[in-house]
Amino acid sequence: MSETKTALWIAHVTVTDAEAYGKYATAAGPAIAKHGGVFLARGGRHVQLEGNDRPRNVVARFPSLEAAVECYHSAEYQAALAHAKGASERDLMVVEEA
């Protein structure tokens, strides 16, 4: 029997409207937790070594890649995400852990 691998949700964000993005962050946390997500990093210090720098970086661990993708498409998360659209420039990916 194969073991399910955990996955990391990695977001790189430039906030353009702090008030609207704050509403996103407030609503997104419970949606992420509901799907088993646990924050590992949320806007802390960082050093950009390559590529495009975005001042806010968030990493959350999920029980599986499927759980992270399910969270993203959930009604709760999409409602939160509506606040971030137009209030930020974001890159978001989910990667399965080794």
KOLNUMAR-617615 format. One line per 8 residues: their letters; for each residue x, y negated, z negated of N, C-alpha, C. Coordinates in nm, 4 decimals. Example, Ala and Ser with C-alpha at 12.3 -4.5 7.8 and 13.67 -1.06 7.14 Angstrom:
% KOLNUMAR-617615
AS	1.3190,0.5690,-0.7800,1.2300,0.4500,-0.7800,1.3200,0.3300,-0.7800 ~ 1.2850,0.2250,-0.7080,1.3670,0.1060,-0.7140,1.2900,-0.0030,-0.7870
***
This chain:
% KOLNUMAR-617615
MSETKTAL	0.0853,0.1179,0.0000,0.0000,0.0000,0.0000,0.0895,-0.1237,0.0000 ~ 0.0592,-0.2180,0.0899,0.1425,-0.3383,0.0985,0.0976,-0.4424,-0.0029 ~ 0.1939,-0.5184,-0.0497,0.1692,-0.6229,-0.1493,0.1381,-0.7543,-0.0778 ~ 0.0359,-0.8257,-0.1231,0.0020,-0.9559,-0.0658,0.1079,-1.0573,-0.1089 ~ 0.1572,-1.1315,-0.0126,0.2575,-1.2334,-0.0413,0.1902,-1.3663,-0.0735 ~ 0.2492,-1.4379,-0.1666,0.2008,-1.5720,-0.1967,0.2387,-1.6657,-0.0817 ~ 0.1776,-1.7835,-0.0800,0.2040,-1.8788,0.0268,0.2148,-2.0186,-0.0310 ~ 0.2916,-2.1009,0.0364,0.3105,-2.2400,-0.0048,0.2382,-2.3335,0.0916
WIAHVTVT	0.1615,-2.4229,0.0353,0.0918,-2.5307,0.1069,0.1841,-2.6505,0.0926 ~ 0.2341,-2.7024,0.2027,0.3339,-2.8093,0.1993,0.2803,-2.9288,0.2775 ~ 0.2663,-3.0404,0.2087,0.2161,-3.1621,0.2718,0.3195,-3.2724,0.2602 ~ 0.3390,-3.3432,0.3697,0.4254,-3.4608,0.3742,0.3346,-3.5774,0.4123 ~ 0.3303,-3.6812,0.3292,0.2272,-3.7837,0.3432,0.2852,-3.9250,0.3330 ~ 0.2346,-4.0117,0.4184,0.2531,-4.1558,0.4041,0.1147,-4.2126,0.3764 ~ 0.0968,-4.2703,0.2599,-0.0322,-4.3275,0.2211,-0.0423,-4.4691,0.2773 ~ -0.1537,-4.4962,0.3466,-0.1752,-4.6298,0.4038,-0.2878,-4.7050,0.3324
DAEAYGKY	-0.3692,-4.6354,0.2546,-0.4766,-4.6967,0.1757,-0.4802,-4.6241,0.0415 ~ -0.4141,-4.6819,-0.0573,-0.3971,-4.6149,-0.1869,-0.5304,-4.5862,-0.2563 ~ -0.6253,-4.6768,-0.2471,-0.7541,-4.6563,-0.3151,-0.8292,-4.5365,-0.2563 ~ -0.8404,-4.5305,-0.1247,-0.9094,-4.4189,-0.0605,-0.8334,-4.2885,-0.0826 ~ -0.7000,-4.2942,-0.0755,-0.6213,-4.1727,-0.0940,-0.6325,-4.1220,-0.2375 ~ -0.6460,-4.2131,-0.3313,-0.6668,-4.1733,-0.4699,-0.7938,-4.0921,-0.4862 ~ -0.8992,-4.1292,-0.4136,-1.0241,-4.0520,-0.4169,-1.0010,-3.9117,-0.3606 ~ -0.9215,-3.9032,-0.2543,-0.8862,-3.7722,-0.1984,-0.8146,-3.6885,-0.3041
ATAAGPAI	-0.7119,-3.7440,-0.3656,-0.6305,-3.6690,-0.4616,-0.7145,-3.6206,-0.5795 ~ -0.8063,-3.7035,-0.6255,-0.8929,-3.6664,-0.7376,-0.9819,-3.5476,-0.7014 ~ -1.0372,-3.5480,-0.5808,-1.1278,-3.4409,-0.5383,-1.0531,-3.3175,-0.4881 ~ -0.9351,-3.3359,-0.4304,-0.8614,-3.2225,-0.3730,-0.8084,-3.1283,-0.4807 ~ -0.7654,-3.1822,-0.5946,-0.7091,-3.0983,-0.7007,-0.8020,-2.9850,-0.7433 ~ -0.9276,-3.0145,-0.7786,-1.0197,-2.9070,-0.8167,-1.0482,-2.8090,-0.7026 ~ -1.0546,-2.8577,-0.5792,-1.0783,-2.7683,-0.4652,-0.9617,-2.6714,-0.4477 ~ -0.8417,-2.7218,-0.4638,-0.7222,-2.6385,-0.4515,-0.7182,-2.5366,-0.5652
AKHGGVFL	-0.7460,-2.5807,-0.6866,-0.7466,-2.4894,-0.8022,-0.8519,-2.3804,-0.7860 ~ -0.9681,-2.4158,-0.7314,-1.0773,-2.3186,-0.7125,-1.0346,-2.2027,-0.6239 ~ -0.9396,-2.2280,-0.5334,-0.8912,-2.1243,-0.4418,-0.7592,-2.0624,-0.4889 ~ -0.7263,-2.0835,-0.6146,-0.6072,-2.0213,-0.6714,-0.4796,-2.0996,-0.6526 ~ -0.4902,-2.2216,-0.6019,-0.3712,-2.3027,-0.5790,-0.3192,-2.3652,-0.7078 ~ -0.1869,-2.3672,-0.7204,-0.1192,-2.4261,-0.8358,-0.0135,-2.5217,-0.7816 ~ -0.0158,-2.6464,-0.8286,0.0810,-2.7446,-0.7805,0.2197,-2.7153,-0.8367 ~ 0.3186,-2.7158,-0.7475,0.4590,-2.7013,-0.7863,0.5304,-2.8354,-0.7794
ARGGRHVQ	0.4879,-2.9196,-0.6876,0.5441,-3.0552,-0.6725,0.4317,-3.1441,-0.6228 ~ 0.4257,-3.2636,-0.6785,0.3174,-3.3539,-0.6402,0.3681,-3.4973,-0.6465 ~ 0.4391,-3.5371,-0.5387,0.4833,-3.6755,-0.5286,0.6080,-3.7099,-0.6075 ~ 0.6857,-3.6111,-0.6495,0.8060,-3.6381,-0.7270,0.9211,-3.6893,-0.6410 ~ 1.0339,-3.7060,-0.7052,1.1541,-3.7518,-0.6339,1.1891,-3.6527,-0.5246 ~ 1.2456,-3.7052,-0.4167,1.2900,-3.6178,-0.3077,1.4060,-3.6839,-0.2339 ~ 1.4762,-3.6034,-0.1579,1.5830,-3.6518,-0.0712,1.5536,-3.5968,0.0678 ~ 1.5380,-3.6840,0.1652,1.5124,-3.6429,0.3037,1.6466,-3.6182,0.3701
LEGNDRPR	1.6720,-3.4945,0.4081,1.8000,-3.4605,0.4697,1.7921,-3.4572,0.6223 ~ 1.6771,-3.4223,0.6771,1.6575,-3.4196,0.8217,1.5124,-3.4532,0.8525 ~ 1.4875,-3.4955,0.9751,1.3503,-3.5176,1.0197,1.2905,-3.6468,0.9684 ~ 1.1583,-3.6550,0.9800,1.0849,-3.7762,0.9436,1.0575,-3.7801,0.7945 ~ 1.0924,-3.8908,0.7330,1.0694,-3.9076,0.5895,0.9277,-3.9564,0.5644 ~ 0.8602,-3.8934,0.4714,0.7307,-3.9397,0.4223,0.7456,-3.9506,0.2716 ~ 0.7014,-4.0599,0.2123,0.7298,-4.0864,0.0715,0.6587,-3.9950,-0.0282 ~ 0.5500,-3.9281,0.0125,0.4782,-3.8397,-0.0806,0.4849,-3.6975,-0.0272
NVVARFPS	0.5294,-3.6064,-0.1113,0.5429,-3.4658,-0.0736,0.4754,-3.3802,-0.1796 ~ 0.3943,-3.2854,-0.1340,0.3171,-3.2011,-0.2244,0.3372,-3.0555,-0.1858 ~ 0.3610,-2.9710,-0.2866,0.3736,-2.8271,-0.2652,0.2825,-2.7579,-0.3649 ~ 0.1995,-2.6677,-0.3136,0.1129,-2.5866,-0.3995,0.1306,-2.4405,-0.3607 ~ 0.1282,-2.3529,-0.4588,0.1381,-2.2086,-0.4328,-0.0021,-2.1488,-0.4399 ~ -0.0348,-2.0659,-0.3413,-0.1616,-1.9945,-0.3350,-0.1354,-1.8447,-0.3427 ~ -0.2361,-1.7676,-0.3835,-0.2189,-1.6226,-0.3935,-0.1870,-1.5562,-0.2596 ~ -0.2275,-1.6191,-0.1497,-0.2005,-1.5642,-0.0166,-0.2134,-1.6751,0.0869
LEAAVECY	-0.1621,-1.6495,0.2051,-0.1770,-1.7429,0.3150,-0.3254,-1.7611,0.3462 ~ -0.3993,-1.6515,0.3429,-0.5423,-1.6573,0.3727,-0.6174,-1.7442,0.2723 ~ -0.5815,-1.7365,0.1442,-0.6463,-1.8183,0.0416,-0.6206,-1.9662,0.0667 ~ -0.4999,-2.0009,0.1087,-0.4667,-2.1408,0.1368,-0.5458,-2.1930,0.2562 ~ -0.5552,-2.1128,0.3606,-0.6294,-2.1539,0.4799,-0.7785,-2.1627,0.4472 ~ -0.8290,-2.0685,0.3687,-0.9693,-2.0722,0.3259,-0.9972,-2.1993,0.2461 ~ -0.9049,-2.2374,0.1595,-0.9184,-2.3608,0.0827,-0.9302,-2.4799,0.1764 ~ -0.8414,-2.4885,0.2735,-0.8417,-2.6016,0.3659,-0.9770,-2.6158,0.4356
HSAEYQAA	-1.0344,-2.5047,0.4760,-1.1602,-2.5073,0.5504,-1.2841,-2.5114,0.4609 ~ -1.2664,-2.5051,0.3291,-1.3799,-2.5037,0.2372,-1.4534,-2.6377,0.2386 ~ -1.5811,-2.6331,0.2056,-1.6621,-2.7552,0.1999,-1.6053,-2.8540,0.0990 ~ -1.5575,-2.8042,-0.0160,-1.5036,-2.8925,-0.1206,-1.3798,-2.9665,-0.0720 ~ -1.2884,-2.8932,-0.0081,-1.1664,-2.9574,0.0369,-1.1943,-3.0522,0.1527 ~ -1.2807,-3.0134,0.2436,-1.3127,-3.1006,0.3570,-1.3783,-3.2301,0.3100 ~ -1.4596,-3.2220,0.2046,-1.5193,-3.3436,0.1478,-1.4106,-3.4342,0.0914 ~ -1.3124,-3.3758,0.0240,-1.1998,-3.4542,-0.0279,-1.1187,-3.5129,0.0869
LAHAKGAS	-1.0931,-3.4309,0.1879,-1.0100,-3.4719,0.3010,-1.0692,-3.5911,0.3756 ~ -1.2002,-3.6058,0.3724,-1.2639,-3.7194,0.4384,-1.2091,-3.8522,0.3847 ~ -1.1692,-3.8553,0.2576,-1.1114,-3.9770,0.1987,-0.9697,-4.0026,0.2488 ~ -0.8965,-3.8960,0.2818,-0.7573,-3.9107,0.3253,-0.7465,-3.9534,0.4710 ~ -0.8444,-3.9121,0.5509,-0.8411,-3.9492,0.6927,-0.8584,-4.0995,0.7053 ~ -0.7682,-4.1635,0.7767,-0.7707,-4.3083,0.7874,-0.7002,-4.3778,0.6721 ~ -0.6649,-4.3018,0.5682,-0.5964,-4.3585,0.4523,-0.4538,-4.3060,0.4404 ~ -0.4146,-4.2209,0.5372,-0.2815,-4.1611,0.5295,-0.2414,-4.1029,0.6640
ERDLMVVE	-0.1106,-4.0845,0.6774,-0.0535,-4.0058,0.7870,0.0008,-3.8813,0.7204 ~ -0.0416,-3.7629,0.7680,-0.0097,-3.6393,0.6973,0.0402,-3.5318,0.7926 ~ 0.1314,-3.4526,0.7424,0.1703,-3.3261,0.8051,0.1421,-3.2216,0.6999 ~ 0.0710,-3.1151,0.7359,0.0361,-3.0113,0.6410,0.0599,-2.8754,0.7033 ~ 0.1236,-2.7887,0.6298,0.1460,-2.6526,0.6775,0.1341,-2.5555,0.5616 ~ 0.1098,-2.4310,0.5954,0.1099,-2.3231,0.4961,0.2113,-2.2209,0.5447 ~ 0.2993,-2.1787,0.4545,0.4011,-2.0800,0.4913,0.4000,-1.9690,0.3870 ~ 0.4038,-1.8464,0.4349,0.4067,-1.7304,0.3463,0.5451,-1.7193,0.2833
EA	0.5476,-1.6882,0.1544,0.6753,-1.6742,0.0858,0.7398,-1.5409,0.1206 ~ 0.8707,-1.5366,0.1100,0.9463,-1.4145,0.1405,0.9247,-1.3095,0.0347
***
